Amino acid sequence: MAISTHVLDAVSGKPAVGVGVRLQVKADTGWAESASARTDADGRIRDLPAPPSPGTARLIFDTAGYLGEQTFYPEVIITFSVRDDQQNLHVPLLLSPYAYSTYRGS
């Protein structure tokens, strides 16, 4: 199983290149860093390693690093459930300086 994401800049209508993304997994003692990467030229990260078992995970997007320090949301955290450790998950992010949206992709 792998986790992927796609970040689209809603203002320019283009992929958000170079956005830092961290994957964390919820453990008994809190959140544990699992992986990190940057979006590619197409705004994608294709293969973050999935948690080893079902549970709760989150992606943390460094939006200030991409949009600048004046953005209203300096980071976006998307928390989601991993129910089937054999299924790939796609978590897209549509981003602008004053809004964002996400959905469960395929």
Helices and strands as residue ranges (DSSP letters): E 2-9, E 14-15, E 20-27, E 30-38, E 44-49, E 55-61, H 63-67, E 76-82, E 89-90, E 93-96, E 99-102
